[in-house]
Amino acid sequence: MALKTRPYGVLIFILLLAFPAAELEAYSFSNWCYGSDRIFTTQQQVDEFSARHSHCEALAFGLTFHRQRDEEGMITNVAGLVAIRSVVFLRLWFRRNLGASTPPPDLSGFAGLTRIENQLEFRERSCLEGSLNGLSNLTEVGSLALTDHCITNIDFLSRVTQLSDYGSYIRQNDALTSIQGLSGMLFAANLQVQGNPQLQSLRGLHNLQAVGSLLSITDNPNLKDCSALGNLLNWPEGPIDINLGRMPFFSNNGQACDDFLSLFIPQRLAIVRFEAGDAEIALYIDHADAGEFGGRADEWEVTCSIDDGITTREETWSFEPYYSPYTLTNLDNFSEYVCFVTAANASGSSPRSLPTQAMTPEPSSGLPAWLLYEAARH
């Protein structure tokens, strides 16, 4: 089965997203501040930086907030950074204990921040639940790197429309149950969702229209609902067309998300040859068009119209796909069988194949056929 993508359409989509006229204002900050990337480990460092940069709207460098457990002078707030609207990157590496007695740092000072040029990163046990609303005015993030054992949702990203840089992942978040916060996202350069044991649904990706490179959904054992990818993957009929730069990768997820091909209606089949014998018919089955897109079939179904000269009825046989020929047995000799085949999975059934010519099982004997027929009738 040939699965093809057209990356040119994805490239055009990227260009349209990258340079919309409405976003030109986002880059016309009046007060830019320059310098080297900064790492903060104490509140005193944050306060001193804030005092010296209170006039800055945009920082041409990145900020890392790193706090060890129970360290004296730990970071409690970023109130002095409220004027900042743009930063090159933002890393939140707080390493707090789950259920720590001290509250998470107050991030409401990031309320003015709308743009992170490169990466927004959470690492280890930042445990910032209840404080992340301070980031809820973000509209542009280059990429998202989320590995946090405490975070349960990413609702603070609801205004972000694209992840324009490579390197985005949502990986090994033990408590994450929802990615609904990505519901505004239209484009991602790439996206990896891996090793999130509590995640059951990809709701939040339903408006995603294009992925520039790889979409990888792996090792999420309770992930059972991938239907939010319908717009992106042209579900359920397919084909996967201009929306992806590469074929997606699905593996080791829950039922119905384990293999992305199970999300699509299977490819149309054809009965390419048949042989009638004594009370049996052998059907040779193949894909109708090797270049046609289709999902992975869970079963094939053969349905036959049976005419014994007096009445006509239908019977259906189901069997494991990809084994051919398939032999229908215990048939009525001297009755005419006209059959077609479909492929099915959880998303539905393929169109019917073209019907066969009439096939008549007969016993292999030296007696005349008319005599065998009369004997069978009486």
Secondary structure, DSSP 4 states (H G I P E B T S, - for coil): ------HHHHHHHHHHHHS-GGGGGGG--S-EE----EEE-SHHHHHHHHHHTTT-SEESS-EEEE--TT-TT---B-GGGTT--EES-EEEE--PPTT-SSPPPB-GGGTT--EEEEEEEE-SS---TTTGGGGTT--EEEEEEE--SS----GGGTT--EE-SS--EEE--TT----GGGTT--EES-EEEE--TT--B-TT-TT--EESS-EEEE--TT--B-GGGHHHHTTTT----TTBSS--EEES-STTTS-GGGGSPBPPEEEEEEEEETTEEEEEEEES-TTS--BPPSEEEEEEEEE-SS-EEEEEEEE-TT--SEEE-S--TT-EEEEEEEEEETTEEPPPPPPPPPB------SS-HHHHHHHHH-
